[in-house]
């Protein structure tokens, strides 16, 4: 591989400028002009080519510079050696069509392109190929005139490998955002946040509410553990990983508003806890056991709640608690 320290720095700088993209699609769109600047080319493409031919994707710059279907590389795509490389190469690598097609008159037909008008008859293509779960993904460059050099091929291959790593990280970030959205929908309501637990046990907020609540309890030694706790009017609930490759979660809830309302109505902390247990569907006896109290004491708390919140029966009591913000679904 003809790669110098200066080449590595160029690729590193290029990739670093793309790492803050919000999605894989944005990364790919921004990468195309950057790659054309790294290796001089007339056009660039990002492609996805499944082995079974379903779900083919392509993003090209300019839009009409490549054929809309990346599998159309020759008159008989499945017979073209480049197609085999795109689909079967296990490790990302760059290829020149002139190296792969040899004497097969590769420049005379589609050769991955829509037509010959934009840049003349002679086409040159570099395709970065790698297989991931049965889908070959990568980037391709095209230009008229002289062929790509060995150095340009190696430089492009290095850039493709770095971009593939960033794409995987962004893909994981997008999956985490979807997971966070699902978790937020599950816990519902304002004052709720979700954080993921990284491999080192550190919580990473996935939304603004979680960032605010985590900042308030960042010095609590229990934050690095795998147990739920409540501190500084913030409830932190640990949810273990749901499977391999998935992070543990922290569901955070701001209790300050509910506690302020409780004080306003004269509801004590024990009465508030009792109300939350009832809201979770527990009986007075179960609530007493969980709180380490006698059933008689808990029933006294419940009678006091009925009086303070002006509710005549349990359903009305819970409705009143939700209405005032003492409870959240």
C-alpha positions in Angstrom: 0.0 0.0 0.0 1.5 3.3 -1.1 0.4 5.4 1.9 2.5 8.1 3.5 2.1 9.9 6.9 0.8 12.9 5.0 -1.9 10.7 3.3 -3.0 9.4 6.7 -3.3 12.9 8.0 -5.4 13.9 5.0 -7.8 11.0 5.5 -8.0 11.6 9.2 -8.8 15.2 8.7 -11.5 14.4 6.1 -13.2 11.8 8.3 -13.0 14.0 11.4 -14.9 16.7 9.6 -17.7 14.2 8.9 -18.0 12.5 12.3 -20.6 15.0 13.6 -23.1 14.1 10.9 -26.6 13.4 12.4 -27.2 10.3 10.3 -25.5 7.8 8.0 -27.4 9.4 5.0 -26.0 12.8 5.9 -22.5 11.4 6.3 -22.6 9.8 2.9 -24.0 12.9 1.2 -21.2 15.0 2.7 -18.5 12.4 2.0 -19.0 12.5 -1.8 -17.5 15.9 -2.5 -14.8 15.3 0.1 -13.7 12.1 -1.6 -13.7 13.9 -5.0 -11.3 16.4 -3.4 -9.1 13.7 -1.8 -8.7 11.8 -5.1 -9.4 14.0 -8.2 -12.5 12.7 -9.9 -15.4 13.9 -12.0 -18.1 12.1 -10.1 -18.6 10.0 -6.9 -21.1 7.5 -5.6 -22.1 5.8 -2.4 -23.6 2.4 -3.1 -25.3 -0.5 -1.3 -25.4 -3.8 -3.3 -27.1 -6.8 -1.6 -26.1 -10.3 -2.7 -29.7 -11.1 -3.4 -30.2 -8.0 -5.5 -33.0 -6.6 -3.3 -32.8 -3.2 -1.7 -30.1 -1.8 -4.0 -29.2 1.8 -3.1 -27.1 4.5 -4.7 -26.3 8.2 -4.0 -24.4 9.9 -6.8 -22.8 13.3 -7.3 -23.6 14.6 -9.9 -26.9 12.8 -9.8 -26.8 11.5 -13.4 -23.1 10.5 -13.4 -23.7 6.9 -12.5 -26.4 4.4 -13.4 -29.2 4.5 -10.8 -28.7 0.8 -10.2 -25.2 0.0 -9.0 -25.6 -3.6 -10.1 -25.5 -2.5 -13.8 -21.8 -2.7 -14.3 -21.7 -4.5 -17.6 -24.2 -5.8 -20.2 -24.3 -9.0 -18.0 -23.7 -7.7 -14.5 -23.4 -11.2 -12.9 -20.6 -12.1 -15.3 -18.6 -9.0 -14.6 -15.6 -9.7 -12.3 -16.1 -6.3 -10.6 -19.6 -7.4 -9.5 -18.1 -10.4 -7.9 -15.6 -8.3 -6.0 -18.3 -5.9 -4.8 -20.4 -8.7 -3.5 -17.9 -11.1 -2.2 -14.8 -9.2 -0.9 -14.9 -9.6 2.9 -12.6 -6.7 3.7 -13.0 -3.1 2.4 -10.6 -2.5 -0.4 -10.4 -0.2 -3.5 -10.3 -1.5 -7.0 -9.6 0.0 -10.4 -11.9 -1.3 -13.2 -9.0 -1.4 -15.6 -7.3 -3.9 -13.2 -10.3 -6.1 -12.8 -11.8 -6.2 -16.3 -8.4 -6.7 -18.1 -9.1 -6.9 -21.9 -12.9 -7.2 -21.7 -13.5 -3.7 -23.3 -14.8 -2.5 -20.0 -15.2 1.1 -21.2 -17.6 0.4 -24.0 -20.9 -0.2 -22.1 -22.6 1.0 -18.9 -19.6 0.3 -16.7 -21.5 1.5 -13.7 -22.5 4.7 -15.5 -25.7 6.1 -17.0 -24.1 7.1 -20.3 -20.9 8.5 -21.8 -22.0 12.1 -22.5 -20.8 13.9 -19.4 -17.1 13.0 -19.4 -16.3 11.4 -22.8 -16.0 7.8 -23.9 -13.2 6.5 -21.7 -14.3 5.8 -18.1 -12.3 5.0 -15.1 -13.8 3.7 -11.9 -12.5 3.1 -8.4 -14.9 1.1 -6.2 -14.4 0.4 -2.5 -15.9 -3.0 -1.8 -16.8 -4.7 1.5 -19.5 -7.1 2.6 -21.6 -6.5 5.7 -24.5 -8.9 6.5 -24.8 -9.8 2.8 -24.7 -6.2 1.6 -21.6 -4.8 -0.2 -21.3 -1.1 0.7 -18.8 1.5 -0.3 -17.9 4.5 -2.5 -16.9 4.8 -6.1 -15.1 7.5 -8.1 -15.2 8.2 -11.8 -13.2 10.4 -14.2 -12.4 10.8 -17.8 -8.9 10.6 -19.3 -6.1 9.0 -17.3 -6.6 6.0 -15.2 -6.4 6.1 -11.4 -2.9 5.4 -10.1 -1.9 2.7 -7.5 -1.4 5.4 -5.0 -4.9 6.9 -5.6 -6.4 3.5 -5.3 -4.7 2.9 -1.9 -5.5 6.3 -0.7 -9.2 5.8 -1.6 -9.2 2.4 0.1 -7.9 3.9 3.3 -10.6 6.6 3.2 -13.3 3.9 2.7 -12.1 1.9 5.7 -12.2 5.0 7.9 -15.6 6.0 6.6 -17.0 2.5 7.2 -16.0 2.8 10.9 -17.8 6.1 11.2 -20.8 4.8 9.4 -21.0 1.9 11.9 -20.8 4.3 14.8 -23.5 6.6 13.3 -25.7 3.6 12.7 -25.3 2.6 16.3 -26.2 6.1 17.4 -29.3 6.1 15.2 -30.4 2.8 16.7 -29.8 4.3 20.2 -31.9 7.3 19.3 -34.7 5.0 18.2 -34.3 3.0 21.5 -34.4 6.3 23.4 -37.5 7.4 21.6 -39.2 4.1 22.3 -38.2 4.3 26.0 -39.4 7.9 26.3 -42.7 6.9 24.7 -42.9 4.1 27.2 -42.2 6.2 30.3 -44.1 9.2 28.9 -44.8 12.6 30.4 -42.7 15.7 31.0 -39.7 15.6 33.3 -38.6 12.3 32.0 -35.3 11.4 30.4 -33.3 8.4 29.1 -29.6 7.7 29.2 -27.6 4.8 28.0 -24.9 3.1 30.0 -21.6 2.8 28.1 -19.1 -0.1 28.3 -17.3 1.6 31.2 -20.5 2.0 33.2 -20.8 5.7 32.5 -24.3 7.2 31.7 -24.6 9.0 28.4 -27.7 11.2 28.1 -29.9 10.6 25.0 -32.0 13.7 25.4 -31.9 17.1 27.0 -34.0 16.2 30.1 -31.6 13.3 30.9 -28.6 15.6 30.5 -30.2 18.1 33.0 -31.1 15.4 35.5 -27.8 13.6 35.3 -25.9 16.9 36.0 -27.8 17.2 39.3 -26.8 13.7 40.5 -23.4 13.4 38.8 -21.6 13.2 42.2 -23.8 10.5 43.6 -21.6 7.3 43.9 -24.7 5.1 43.1 -24.8 6.5 39.6 -22.1 4.1 38.4 -23.9 1.0 39.9 -26.6 -1.1 38.4 -29.3 -0.3 40.9 -32.2 2.2 41.0 -32.1 5.0 43.5 -33.7 8.4 44.3 -31.6 11.5 45.2 -32.2 15.3 45.1 -35.8 14.9 43.9 -34.6 12.7 41.0 -35.6 9.1 40.5 -33.0 7.0 38.6 -34.2 3.7 37.4 -31.7 1.2 36.0 -32.9 -1.1 33.1 -30.5 -3.9 32.2 -29.5 -4.6 28.6 -32.2 -6.3 26.6 -29.7 -8.4 24.7 -26.2 -8.7 23.1 -25.0 -5.4 21.6 -27.7 -3.3 23.4 -26.8 -1.0 26.2 -28.3 -0.8 29.7 -30.5 2.2 30.2 -31.2 4.7 32.9 -34.8 6.1 33.1 -34.7 9.4 34.9 -37.7 11.2 36.4 -37.9 14.7 37.9 -39.8 14.4 41.2 -39.5 18.1 42.2 -42.8 19.2 40.9 -44.8 16.4 42.4 -43.1 16.9 45.7 -43.8 20.6 45.6 -47.5 19.9 45.0 -47.5 17.3 47.8 -46.1 19.9 50.2 -48.8 22.4 49.1 -51.5 19.9 50.0 -49.9 18.8 53.1 -49.1 15.3 51.8 -46.2 13.7 53.7 -43.4 11.8 52.0 -44.7 8.5 53.3 -48.2 9.3 52.1 -46.8 10.3 48.7 -45.0 6.9 48.5 -48.1 5.1 49.5 -50.0 6.9 46.7 -47.4 5.9 44.1 -47.6 2.2 45.2 -51.4 2.3 44.9 -51.0 3.9 41.5 -48.8 0.9 40.5 -51.7 -1.4 41.3 -50.5 -2.7 44.6 -52.9 -3.5 47.4 -52.5 -1.8 50.9 -51.1 -5.1 52.2 -48.5 -5.3 49.4 -47.7 -1.6 49.9 -47.2 -2.1 53.7 -44.7 -5.0 53.0 -42.7 -3.0 50.5 -42.6 0.0 52.8 -41.7 -2.0 55.9 -44.8 -0.8 57.7 -47.9 -2.4 59.2 -51.1 -2.6 57.1 -52.9 -0.5 59.7 -50.4 2.3 59.2 -50.7 2.2 55.5 -54.5 2.3 55.7 -54.2 5.4 57.9 -52.0 7.0 55.2 -54.7 6.2 52.6 -57.5 7.7 54.7 -55.4 10.8 55.1 -54.9 11.0 51.3 -58.6 10.8 50.7 -59.2 13.6 53.1 -56.3 15.9 51.9 -57.0 15.4 48.2 -60.8 15.5 48.6 -61.3 12.1 46.9 -64.1 9.7 47.9 -62.7 6.4 46.5 -59.5 4.8 45.2 -60.1 5.5 41.5 -61.0 9.2 42.3 -57.9 9.4 44.5 -55.6 8.2 41.7 -57.3 10.5 39.2 -56.8 13.4 41.6 -53.1 12.5 42.0 -52.5 12.5 38.3 -54.5 15.7 37.8 -52.3 17.5 40.4 -49.1 16.1 39.1 -48.4 13.9 42.1 -48.6 10.8 39.8 -47.5 10.2 36.2 -48.6 7.3 34.0 
